[in-house]
Amino acid sequence: MNGPIVSKKQIHNHSTKAVGNFNQHPGFRRMFAQDQLTIGLFLPLTFYNGQMDVLKGQANLVESIDRENFAAVWVRDIPLFDPAFGDAGQVFDPFVYLAYLAAKTKNVSMVTGSSIFTLRHPIDLAKAAASLDVLSGGRLVLGIASGDRPNEFPAYGIDGERRDERFRETVEFFRELIQDRTDAIQSSLGQLKGLELLPKPTSGGIPLVVTGSSRQSLDWIAQNSDGWLTYPEATVNKSGPQMLGQKNKAWREKIPNGIFKPHMTNEWIDLVEDVRYPRTPLRGGYILRTGRAGLIELLEEWRAVGVNHAALGIQFSSRPPAEVIQELAEEVLPLFPTLEGPKALVTEW
């Protein structure tokens, strides 16, 4: 089992209108520190092909991911299956499924990648997120996005062309709700006075990681996010990580007072048994087929340009997921160890 690395650096992350920093947030601290890169795994571990049977036993594998001390497990938010996209994610609702997995694990961070903030009311989002945060002992990190599947917006009766504005309003409303004291809220999404949302998050706040642009300016993301998740650019050689580093640098230069906020990226990988198999793009670059040496090289390149967490998806792997997880745990994770921070707050509810 891989042990955590101790990071003595304090993380000061005072996002605009955020509750404060996340030094005491178990989920955030095990994932992020300056100049460090940790590893998480995206669910599902096997691609959903129309048969629910492929998801059987996944929770057992998540328990092994927790035991091996990976930093995080990630789930996606896909409320309606669109055959045009052909991807249903982990099928289950992200908050419900993470609550189920939280009951089976002890330490691994629970991350959404990403919750579609434009499709749900902020009260419902805040209630679900705060409940999951408390039930998991403070392990929730909330990746958020404005949505990119056009058919979902009319299904919800929402104007997709105005999702940039709705996203900003939802973020502000959400943060107001989870504070220790909720003042009156006046928003186009609702009015609230003399009411309070319960429960409150375990450590005072829930980190909000903006995904991509979410139709926002770089200045807005720098000021209002608690972190940034972006697509990785090309991953077959150093040029992609270098471009990613330039994007990361431009964002960090806009963060107020130069405080630390983490940057994340992700990649779908087919990790083959041949250790030296070269980094090879599949499906137009959507998937990276590589041996272990190439993956380690890529992770080192990401770390060198300021990426703090890599969320790897193995659902398209040509090998059984248990094999891939074992190889990653034994041969890759020790080079990019999970950080040590506050322990999850265990309560028998």
N, C-alpha and C positions, 0 to 999 in steps of 0.2 A: 504494500500500500504506500502511496506517495504522500509524504508529509508536506505541510505547508511551509512556505518561506515567510519569515517575519519581516514585515515592512515597518520601519520606525518612523517613516515620513507621515506627517499629519496631512490630511486632505481637507483643504479649505475650499468650499464650493458654494459660494453665496450667489446662486442664480437670482436674477430679477424676480421678485415676488415668491421666491422659494422659501421654505421654512427655515433653512439654515444649512449647515454642512452635514456630511454623512460619515463623520469619524466613528460614530457609534452604531452605524447601520450594518448589520452582519452581512446582508447580501451584497451591498456595494463594496465593502472593504475586502472581501475575499476575492473580488474580481479585479479591482483597480488600484494601481499606484503608478506614480511617475516612473518612466524608464523601465517598466515591467510589462510583460505580456503574459496573460493567462489564457487558458483554453476552456471553451464550453462546447457542448454538442446540441445541435438542433434536432428536434423531434418532428416527424416520426423517424425512427431508425430504419424502417423499411417503407418504401413508397406505397401509398394506398393506391391500389389498382382497381377499385370497385368492390373488393372483397374485404370485409372487416377482419377476417381471419389473419391477415398479415400483421395486424396490430396486437395480436395475442402475445402475451409474455413481455410486452414492451416495458411495463412497470418493473418487472424483475430486472431488466437490463438497466433501468434508471437507478435501481437500488445499487447495482454494481458500479455505476458511474459515481454515485455518492461515496461508496466505500473506497473507490480508487482515488478519490479527492480531486476530481475535475472541478473547475470553478463553478460551472453553471450548466443548467439545461434550459433550452430555449423552446418556446412554442409559438406558433403563428395564430393569427386571428383571421379566419376565413369563414364568415357566417353562412355563405351560400356557395355551393359548388357550381362553377361555371365551366362547362366542357371546353369552351374556347381557351381557357387557361390550362385545364387538365390537371390541376394540382389542388388537392383538398387539404393540404397540410396534415396535421395530426388528427383531423376530423372533429375531435371533441372541442367544445368551447374552451378557450384558453384558461379562463379563471376557474372553471369547474375542474378541468383536468389538472391544473397545477395544484389545486387544493387536494385532489386525490393523491398526487405524487408527493406532496408535502407530508402527508400522513405516513408515507412509506420511506421517507428519507430523513436525514438529520442535519446535514450541513450545506448541501449543494444549493447555490442560488437559483431562484425561480425567476425566469426572465421571459417577458413577452417580446416577440420580434416580428410583428409589432401590433399592439392594440390599436384598432382603427378608431381614433378619437372623434372623427366626424360622424360616425354612424350611430353612436350611442349618446344618451343624455349624460352630462357630467355627474349628476347625482347617482345614477346607476353605476357608472364607472368608478366613482369614489367609494361607493358602498362595497362593491365587489373587491376592489383593490385593497382597501383598508382591512376588510375581513380576511382576505388571503394573507396580507402582511402579518396580521396578528396570529392567525392560525399556523403560519409557517415559522413563527418566531423571528420575524423581521428579515426574511430572505427574499422578498420581492423587489425586483428591479423592473421598472415598467418602460419597455420600449414602446414608443407611440408614433403614429403615422396618420396622414390625412387620407390614405386610401388610393388605390390605383386600378381598381376593377370597376369600369364604368357602369356595369349593369347593377351594381349593388346600390347605387344612390337612388335611382327611381324606385327600387324595391322598398327602400326605407322612406320614400316620399321626401327625399332631401335633394336640394339643388347642388349637384356635384360641381358646378362652375363656381360656387361660392364656398367651396370646402376650405380654402385658405383662411377665410375669415372665421368660419365656424371652428376650425382647428384652434386658432388663437384664443377664441372665446372659451372653448372647452378647457384648454390648459389653465386659463386664469380662474375659471369657475371651480375646476377640480382642486386647485391648490388652496383656494379660499375655504372650501368645504373641509379639507382634512386638517386644517390648523386647529390648535387647541381651543381657540375661541373663534367662532364664526360670526363675523359682523353681518350686517344686512348686505345682500348681494343683489345688484341690479344688472341684469344681462338680457340680451335678446333671447337667451335660452331659458330664462326663468327669473322669478323674483323670490327672494327668501329673506325672512326676518323673524327672529325669535325662535328659530329652529336650529337643531344641531345634528350633524352626521356622526353616528357611532358605528363601530368602534373607531378610536383614533389610532394611527400607525404606532408601532412599538417604539420607534426612536424619533418621533416628531415629524417625519416626512417620508415620502416615497420618491425615489429618484425617477425622473422623467428623461428618457433618452430619446431624442428626436431621430427619426429614421429618414435618410436621404434629405431632400430639401423640404418634404412635406408642404411644398408650395410656399415656403417662407424664404426670406432673405438670409444671407449668411450672417448679417448683423443680428437679426432676430434670434437665430439659432444660438449664436455665441452668447447672447445675453440671457436667454430664457430657458435654455436646456440645461440639464445636469450631465449631459454627455451626448455624443453624436455617433450614430451608426450609419456607415456609408458602404456602398458597393465597393468591391475590392479593386476595380480596374482589372487589367489583364494580369494573370498569375503565372504565365509560362516562363517569364524571365524578369529581370530586375526593372525593366522599364515601367511595368505596372505599379509595383510598390513605390517607385520614385514619383510617379504621378500622384499616387495616393498620398505620399508624404507632402507634396506641394499643396494639395487640397487641405490636408490636416494643418499645415503651417499657416495657411491663409485664414483658416477658422480660428486657430489659437491666438493669432495676432489681434483678433477682434474681441477676445474674451476680456471683460473688465478686470483691471488690476493684475492681469497675468496669472490669475488663479488657475489651479489645475482642474481641468474637466477631462474625463476619459474619452478616448476615441476607440471605436470598435469597427471591425469589418467581418465579413463572413465569406465562406466558399463551400460549394458542394464538391466533395472529393470522392474519387474511387481509389482507395489506397490498395495497391496491388502487393503481392508477396515479394516481388523482386525489389529489393531495397534500393537498387540503383536505377530503377525504371525512370526515364526522364519525364519532366513535367510536360504533359501532353493535353491540349484542349480537346474536349468532346462537345458535341452538340453546339458548335459555334462558340465555344468558350464558356458555356453555361456550367459545365462540369470539368473539373481538373482530375485527370488520371495521373497518378504519380506513385513512386515508391517512397519509402520512409525518408530517405536522404533528401529527396526533392521537397517533401513537405517541411522538413526541418529547416531547409534553406529558405523556403518561402516565409516561414514564421520568423526566422531571424531577420529577414529583409523587412518584414512588417514592423517588428520591434524597433529596428534601427531608425525608422521614419516616424516613430511616435505612436504606433498602434498599441493599445493597452489590453485588448482582448480580441481573440479570434474565435468566432462561433462557426464550428465546422459541421456540415451536414453530410451524413453518410448514407442517406436513403437510396442513393443510386449506386451504391457499392456493389461490385461483382462478388464480394465475399460476404459471409454471414456477419451480421452486426456484432455478435459477441467476439468474433475473431479480431475485427477492426478495433473494437474498444480495448481489448486486451493488449494489442500491439501499441496503440496510442498510450495506454496507461504505463506500460513497461518501458517503452523506448523513446517516447516523445515528451510526455508530461513531466518527467524529471528535469528536462531542460527549460521548461516554462511552468514552474510550479505555482500552484494556487497560493494566495496570500493568506497570512494569518491575521485575523482581526477579532472583533467581538464575537463570542459564540452566539448561536441562535438561542433565542429566549424560549426555553422549553416550558410549556404550561399544559397541564392536563385539563383541557376545557371540557 
